[in-house]
């Protein structure tokens, strides 16, 4: 299945790209599964998306949890928590 993955804010800088269209196996059915798949690339991917790292995720512009389903055509955005002031 094909999904669109966006990397926002500092993730864009760390990974050197704003996003990508990605073909993933139907077995990659959740946000957590997608994150694991991306981390398996190693290097900057492993560091930027590490499990202990605080990251937020939105699926189709709605906040998502690690267990949120990922379906064909979804847009998944990874970004750091943001504070204002």
N, CA, C and O atoms as a MOPAC input file, in Angstrom:
PM7 MOZYME 1SCF
protein

 N      0.84600 1    -1.17900 1     0.00000 1
 C      0.00000 1     0.00000 1     0.00000 1
 C      0.88400 1     1.23200 1     0.00000 1
 O      1.98900 1     1.21600 1     0.54200 1
 N      0.39200 1     2.29500 1    -0.60900 1
 C      1.15900 1     3.53300 1    -0.68600 1
 C      0.60000 1     4.54400 1     0.31200 1
 O     -0.61100 1     4.74100 1     0.40900 1
 N      1.52400 1     5.18700 1     1.06000 1
 C      1.15800 1     6.24700 1     1.99200 1
 C      2.09900 1     7.43000 1     1.76200 1
 O      3.18300 1     7.27300 1     1.20100 1
 N      1.67400 1     8.60200 1     2.19700 1
 C      2.51900 1     9.79800 1     2.12900 1
 C      2.98700 1    10.09500 1     3.55100 1
 O      2.17600 1    10.22600 1     4.46700 1
 N      4.30200 1    10.19800 1     3.72100 1
 C      4.88100 1    10.46100 1     5.03500 1
 C      5.52000 1    11.84100 1     5.00400 1
 O      6.29900 1    12.15500 1     4.10300 1
 N      5.18500 1    12.66500 1     5.99900 1
 C      5.74600 1    14.00400 1     6.11800 1
 C      6.62900 1    14.07700 1     7.35600 1
 O      6.31100 1    13.49500 1     8.39200 1
 N      7.73800 1    14.79500 1     7.24100 1
 C      8.65400 1    15.02400 1     8.36000 1
 C      8.67100 1    16.52600 1     8.59200 1
 O      9.12500 1    17.28100 1     7.73200 1
 N      8.18600 1    16.96200 1     9.73300 1
 C      8.01200 1    18.38600 1     9.99000 1
 C      9.01400 1    18.91100 1    11.01500 1
 O      9.56600 1    18.15400 1    11.81300 1
 N      9.23200 1    20.21600 1    10.97400 1
 C     10.08400 1    20.94700 1    11.91000 1
 C     11.49200 1    20.35700 1    11.93200 1
 O     12.08500 1    20.15200 1    10.87300 1
 N     12.04000 1    20.08100 1    13.11900 1
 C     13.42100 1    19.61800 1    13.22000 1
 C     13.63200 1    18.24300 1    12.58100 1
 O     14.75100 1    17.91700 1    12.18500 1
 N     12.58300 1    17.43800 1    12.47500 1
 C     12.73400 1    16.13600 1    11.80700 1
 C     13.11000 1    16.32500 1    10.33800 1
 O     13.91000 1    15.56500 1     9.79300 1
 N     12.53500 1    17.32900 1     9.71200 1
 C     12.85400 1    17.62200 1     8.30900 1
 C     14.34800 1    17.90800 1     8.16800 1
 O     14.99300 1    17.44200 1     7.22900 1
 N     14.88800 1    18.67700 1     9.10800 1
 C     16.31100 1    19.01700 1     9.06700 1
 C     17.17300 1    17.79100 1     9.34000 1
 O     18.16900 1    17.57200 1     8.65100 1
 N     16.80400 1    16.99400 1    10.33100 1
 C     17.60100 1    15.81700 1    10.69200 1
 C     17.62900 1    14.78400 1     9.57100 1
 O     18.65700 1    14.15200 1     9.32800 1
 N     16.49900 1    14.61600 1     8.89100 1
 C     16.39000 1    13.57900 1     7.87000 1
 C     16.71100 1    14.09100 1     6.46100 1
 O     16.88200 1    13.30000 1     5.53300 1
 N     16.79100 1    15.40500 1     6.31000 1
 C     17.17500 1    15.97600 1     5.02900 1
 C     16.10900 1    15.91200 1     3.94800 1
 O     16.41500 1    16.01900 1     2.76000 1
 N     14.85300 1    15.73800 1     4.35700 1
 C     13.76600 1    15.71200 1     3.37000 1
 C     12.46000 1    16.07100 1     4.05700 1
 O     12.27900 1    15.77200 1     5.23700 1
 N     11.54300 1    16.71000 1     3.33100 1
 C     10.27000 1    17.10800 1     3.92100 1
 C      9.24900 1    15.98000 1     3.96400 1
 O      8.27000 1    16.05000 1     4.70800 1
 N      9.47500 1    14.94500 1     3.17100 1
 C      8.52000 1    13.84500 1     3.14400 1
 C      8.79800 1    12.92000 1     1.98300 1
 O      9.75100 1    13.11000 1     1.22800 1
 N      7.95000 1    11.91500 1     1.85400 1
 C      8.11700 1    10.95200 1     0.76700 1
 C      6.84000 1    10.14100 1     0.59400 1
 O      6.06100 1     9.95800 1     1.52900 1
 N      6.65300 1     9.66500 1    -0.62000 1
 C      5.61600 1     8.67500 1    -0.87800 1
 C      6.27700 1     7.33100 1    -0.65600 1
 O      7.34400 1     7.05500 1    -1.20500 1
 N      5.64300 1     6.49800 1     0.14800 1
 C      6.27000 1     5.25800 1     0.57200 1
 C      5.35500 1     4.07800 1     0.30700 1
 O      4.16800 1     4.11500 1     0.63400 1
 N      5.89900 1     3.04900 1    -0.27800 1
 C      5.17700 1     1.79800 1    -0.49400 1
 C      5.49900 1     0.89700 1     0.69100 1
 O      6.65800 1     0.54600 1     0.90900 1
 N      4.48700 1     0.52600 1     1.45000 1
 C      4.70700 1    -0.32700 1     2.62600 1
 C      3.85200 1    -1.57700 1     2.53200 1
 O      2.81600 1    -1.59900 1     1.86700 1
 N      4.29900 1    -2.59300 1     3.19800 1
 C      3.58400 1    -3.86500 1     3.24700 1
 C      2.28000 1    -3.68500 1     4.02200 1
 O      2.23100 1    -2.87800 1     4.95000 1
 N      1.23700 1    -4.40800 1     3.66600 1
 C      0.00000 1    -4.35600 1     4.44800 1
 C      0.22300 1    -4.76300 1     5.90900 1
 O     -0.59600 1    -4.44500 1     6.77200 1
 N      1.32100 1    -5.46000 1     6.18500 1
 C      1.64500 1    -5.83400 1     7.56400 1
 C      2.00500 1    -4.60000 1     8.40100 1
 O      1.91900 1    -4.63300 1     9.62900 1
 N      2.40600 1    -3.52300 1     7.73800 1
 C      2.68400 1    -2.26400 1     8.44300 1
 C      1.35000 1    -1.54800 1     8.58400 1
 O      1.01800 1    -0.66100 1     7.79700 1
 N      0.59800 1    -1.94300 1     9.58800 1
 C     -0.79900 1    -1.51600 1     9.68200 1
 C     -1.07200 1    -0.44200 1    10.72500 1
 O     -2.20900 1     0.01000 1    10.86100 1
 N     -0.02500 1    -0.02000 1    11.48000 1
 C     -0.22600 1     0.99500 1    12.51100 1
 C      0.86200 1     2.05700 1    12.42000 1
 O      1.87400 1     1.87400 1    11.74400 1
 N      0.63900 1     3.16200 1    13.10600 1
 C      1.63400 1     4.22300 1    13.19500 1
 C      2.92800 1     3.67100 1    13.79600 1
 O      4.01500 1     3.97700 1    13.30700 1
 N      2.82100 1     2.86500 1    14.84700 1
 C      4.01200 1     2.28200 1    15.48100 1
 C      4.77000 1     1.40000 1    14.50000 1
 O      6.00100 1     1.42300 1    14.47300 1
 N      4.05900 1     0.63000 1    13.70200 1
 C      4.69900 1    -0.21900 1    12.71000 1
 C      5.44400 1     0.58900 1    11.66600 1
 O      6.54000 1     0.20900 1    11.25100 1
 N      4.86300 1     1.69800 1    11.23800 1
 C      5.50400 1     2.57200 1    10.26200 1
 C      6.75800 1     3.19700 1    10.86200 1
 O      7.79500 1     3.27100 1    10.20400 1
 N      6.66200 1     3.64200 1    12.09800 1
 C      7.81900 1     4.23900 1    12.77300 1
 C      8.95300 1     3.22000 1    12.87400 1
 O     10.11200 1     3.55700 1    12.63300 1
 N      8.63000 1     1.98700 1    13.22800 1
 C      9.63100 1     0.92500 1    13.31900 1
 C     10.27700 1     0.66600 1    11.96100 1
 O     11.49300 1     0.49600 1    11.86700 1
 N      9.46700 1     0.63800 1    10.92300 1
 C      9.97200 1     0.42300 1     9.56900 1
 C     10.95200 1     1.52600 1     9.17600 1
 O     12.01000 1     1.24400 1     8.61300 1
 N     10.60900 1     2.76700 1     9.46700 1
 C     11.48400 1     3.88600 1     9.13300 1
 C     12.77300 1     3.86200 1     9.95500 1
 O     13.84600 1     4.15500 1     9.42800 1
 N     12.67800 1     3.51700 1    11.23700 1
 C     13.86900 1     3.44100 1    12.08600 1
 C     14.83800 1     2.36800 1    11.59600 1
 O     16.04800 1     2.49700 1    11.78000 1
 N     14.32000 1     1.32100 1    10.98000 1
 C     15.15500 1     0.22300 1    10.48900 1
 C     16.10500 1     0.68600 1     9.38700 1
 O     17.02800 1    -0.04600 1     9.02800 1
 N     15.90100 1     1.87200 1     8.84800 1
 C     16.82600 1     2.42000 1     7.85200 1
 C     18.17800 1     2.73200 1     8.48600 1
 O     19.18800 1     2.84200 1     7.79100 1
 N     18.19100 1     2.87400 1     9.81100 1
 C     19.43200 1     3.14400 1    10.53900 1
 C     19.85800 1     4.60000 1    10.45700 1
 O     19.12000 1     5.44100 1     9.94400 1
 N     21.03600 1     4.89400 1    10.95800 1
 C     21.61600 1     6.23800 1    10.90800 1
 C     20.71300 1     7.30800 1    11.47700 1
 O     20.17900 1     7.16800 1    12.57700 1
 N     20.54500 1     8.38800 1    10.71400 1
 C     19.72700 1     9.51800 1    11.15900 1
 C     18.28700 1     9.09100 1    11.42200 1
 O     17.62200 1     9.65000 1    12.29400 1
 N     17.80500 1     8.10500 1    10.67100 1
 C     16.43000 1     7.62200 1    10.85300 1
 C     16.26700 1     6.99900 1    12.24300 1
 O     15.29300 1     7.26700 1    12.94600 1
 N     17.22600 1     6.17500 1    12.61800 1
 C     17.17800 1     5.52600 1    13.93500 1
 C     17.20100 1     6.57100 1    15.04400 1
 O     16.45300 1     6.47300 1    16.01700 1
 N     18.06200 1     7.56400 1    14.89100 1
 C     18.21100 1     8.60700 1    15.91100 1
 C     16.97100 1     9.49900 1    15.99200 1
 O     16.44300 1     9.73100 1    17.07900 1
 N     16.51500 1     9.99200 1    14.86200 1
 C     15.40500 1    10.95700 1    14.83100 1
 C     14.08000 1    10.35000 1    15.28500 1
 O     13.25800 1    11.03500 1    15.89200 1
 N     13.87100 1     9.06000 1    14.99000 1
 C     12.58200 1     8.42800 1    15.28400 1
 C     12.64900 1     7.43800 1    16.44500 1
 O     11.70400 1     6.67900 1    16.66000 1
 N     13.74300 1     7.43400 1    17.19200 1
 C     13.95100 1     6.47500 1    18.28700 1
 C     12.73500 1     6.40800 1    19.21300 1
 O     12.08800 1     7.41800 1    19.48700 1
 N     12.44400 1     5.21100 1    19.68000 1
 C     11.24500 1     4.97500 1    20.49800 1
 C     11.17000 1     5.85000 1    21.74500 1
 O     10.07600 1     6.26600 1    22.12600 1
 N     12.29000 1     6.14200 1    22.38800 1
 C     12.25500 1     6.96100 1    23.59400 1
 C     12.08200 1     8.43900 1    23.32200 1
 O     11.86400 1     9.22300 1    24.24600 1
 N     12.17800 1     8.82500 1    22.06500 1
 C     12.10400 1    10.23000 1    21.67500 1
 C     10.64400 1    10.69300 1    21.62000 1
 O      9.78200 1    10.01000 1    21.06700 1
 N     10.39000 1    11.85000 1    22.19600 1
 C      9.03000 1    12.39700 1    22.18200 1
 C      8.69800 1    12.89400 1    20.77600 1
 O      9.29400 1    13.85300 1    20.28700 1
 N      7.76000 1    12.24200 1    20.15300 1
 C      7.29100 1    12.64500 1    18.82700 1
 C      5.78000 1    12.62700 1    18.80900 1
 O      5.14500 1    11.84300 1    19.51300 1
 N      5.22100 1    13.47900 1    18.01500 1
 C      3.78400 1    13.47800 1    17.77600 1
 C      3.56100 1    12.96100 1    16.36400 1
 O      4.43300 1    13.05700 1    15.50000 1
 N      2.37600 1    12.41100 1    16.15300 1
 C      2.03200 1    11.88300 1    14.83700 1
 C      0.59800 1    12.29300 1    14.52100 1
 O     -0.27600 1    12.26500 1    15.38800 1
 N      0.37500 1    12.67000 1    13.28100 1
 C     -0.97800 1    12.94500 1    12.80800 1
 C     -1.22600 1    12.07800 1    11.57600 1
 O     -0.35800 1    11.93700 1    10.71400 1
 N     -2.40600 1    11.51000 1    11.50700 1
 C     -2.82500 1    10.73900 1    10.33900 1
 C     -3.98000 1    11.51300 1     9.71400 1
 O     -5.01000 1    11.74600 1    10.34600 1
 N     -3.78500 1    11.89900 1     8.47400 1
 C     -4.78000 1    12.70700 1     7.76000 1
 C     -5.16700 1    13.95400 1     8.55500 1
 O     -6.34000 1    14.31400 1     8.64500 1
 N     -4.15600 1    14.59900 1     9.12600 1
 C     -4.25700 1    15.86100 1     9.85600 1
 C     -5.04200 1    15.75100 1    11.16600 1
 O     -5.55400 1    16.75000 1    11.67100 1
 N     -5.13400 1    14.53800 1    11.71100 1
 C     -5.73500 1    14.34500 1    13.03700 1
 C     -4.71600 1    13.65900 1    13.92400 1
 O     -4.06400 1    12.70200 1    13.50600 1
 N     -4.57600 1    14.15100 1    15.16100 1
 C     -3.60900 1    13.56300 1    16.07900 1
 C     -3.85500 1    12.05900 1    16.20200 1
 O     -4.99600 1    11.59800 1    16.24300 1
 N     -2.75800 1    11.31100 1    16.26000 1
 C     -2.85500 1     9.85700 1    16.25600 1
 C     -2.02500 1     9.26100 1    17.38200 1
 O     -1.12500 1     9.90200 1    17.92600 1
 N     -2.34800 1     8.02900 1    17.71400 1
 C     -1.63600 1     7.24100 1    18.72200 1
 C     -0.81400 1     6.17000 1    18.00400 1
 O     -1.03400 1     5.92100 1    16.81900 1
 N      0.12500 1     5.53600 1    18.70100 1
 C      0.90000 1     4.45800 1    18.06700 1
 C      0.02200 1     3.33900 1    17.50200 1
 O      0.39900 1     2.68500 1    16.52900 1
 N     -1.13400 1     3.12300 1    18.10400 1
 C     -2.01800 1     2.03800 1    17.65600 1
 C     -2.96400 1     2.44900 1    16.53200 1
 O     -3.73000 1     1.62200 1    16.03500 1
 N     -2.91900 1     3.72000 1    16.12700 1
 C     -3.79300 1     4.19200 1    15.04700 1
 C     -3.48000 1     3.43500 1    13.75700 1
 O     -2.31600 1     3.26000 1    13.39600 1
 N     -4.52100 1     2.99300 1    13.07400 1
 C     -4.36600 1     2.24200 1    11.83400 1
 C     -3.82400 1     3.13100 1    10.72100 1
 O     -4.12300 1     4.32300 1    10.65700 1
 N     -3.02600 1     2.53100 1     9.85100 1
 C     -2.51100 1     3.17900 1     8.65000 1
 C     -3.12300 1     2.45400 1     7.45700 1
 O     -3.00800 1     1.23600 1     7.31900 1
 N     -3.78100 1     3.24200 1     6.59400 1
 C     -4.47700 1     2.65800 1     5.43700 1
 C     -3.92100 1     3.22700 1     4.14200 1
 O     -3.30500 1     4.29200 1     4.15600 1
 N     -4.12400 1     2.54400 1     3.02800 1
 C     -3.64100 1     3.05700 1     1.74600 1
 C     -4.13900 1     4.48700 1     1.50600 1
 O     -5.30600 1     4.80300 1     1.73900 1
 N     -3.22000 1     5.34300 1     1.03200 1
 C     -3.56500 1     6.72200 1     0.72200 1
 C     -3.48200 1     7.67600 1     1.89700 1
 O     -3.65100 1     8.88200 1     1.71700 1
 N     -3.22700 1     7.16900 1     3.10200 1
 C     -3.13500 1     8.04400 1     4.27100 1
 C     -1.92100 1     8.96300 1     4.18600 1
 O     -0.91400 1     8.64200 1     3.55600 1
 N     -2.05200 1    10.12000 1     4.84300 1
 C     -0.93400 1    11.04700 1     5.01600 1
 C     -0.54700 1    10.99000 1     6.49300 1
 O     -1.35600 1    11.30000 1     7.36700 1
 N      0.69100 1    10.59400 1     6.76100 1
 C      1.17200 1    10.45500 1     8.13500 1
 C      2.27700 1    11.47400 1     8.34900 1
 O      3.28100 1    11.46900 1     7.63700 1
 N      2.09400 1    12.34900 1     9.33000 1
 C      3.08000 1    13.38800 1     9.62500 1
 C      3.71900 1    13.12000 1    10.97700 1
 O      3.02500 1    12.93100 1    11.97700 1
 N      5.04400 1    13.10500 1    11.00200 1
 C      5.80700 1    12.97200 1    12.24200 1
 C      6.38100 1    14.34100 1    12.56900 1
 O      6.90900 1    15.02400 1    11.69100 1
 N      6.27700 1    14.74800 1    13.84800 1
 C      6.81200 1    16.05800 1    14.24600 1
 C      7.06900 1    16.06200 1    15.74000 1
 O      6.43900 1    15.31700 1    16.49100 1
 N      8.01700 1    16.92300 1    16.17300 1
 C      8.32000 1    17.03000 1    17.59600 1
 C      7.20500 1    17.78500 1    18.31700 1
 O      6.45900 1    18.54400 1    17.69700 1
 N      7.09500 1    17.57100 1    19.63900 1
 C      6.11400 1    18.37100 1    20.39400 1
 C      6.47800 1    19.85800 1    20.26900 1
 O      7.65400 1    20.21400 1    20.18700 1
 N      5.48700 1    20.68700 1    20.25800 1
 C      5.71400 1    22.11700 1    20.06500 1
 C      5.22400 1    22.86500 1    21.29200 1
 O      4.15900 1    22.56500 1    21.83100 1
 N      6.00700 1    23.83800 1    21.72800 1
 C      5.56400 1    24.69000 1    22.81700 1
 C      5.53700 1    26.11500 1    22.32200 1
 O      6.26000 1    26.47900 1    21.39400 1
 N      4.71900 1    26.90000 1    22.93100 1
 C      4.62700 1    28.30700 1    22.53500 1
 C      4.79800 1    29.19200 1    23.73600 1
 O      4.85800 1    28.71900 1    24.87100 1
 N      4.87400 1    30.45300 1    23.49100 1
 C      4.99300 1    31.34500 1    24.62200 1
 C      5.24700 1    32.74800 1    24.20200 1
 O      5.37400 1    33.63300 1    25.04800 1

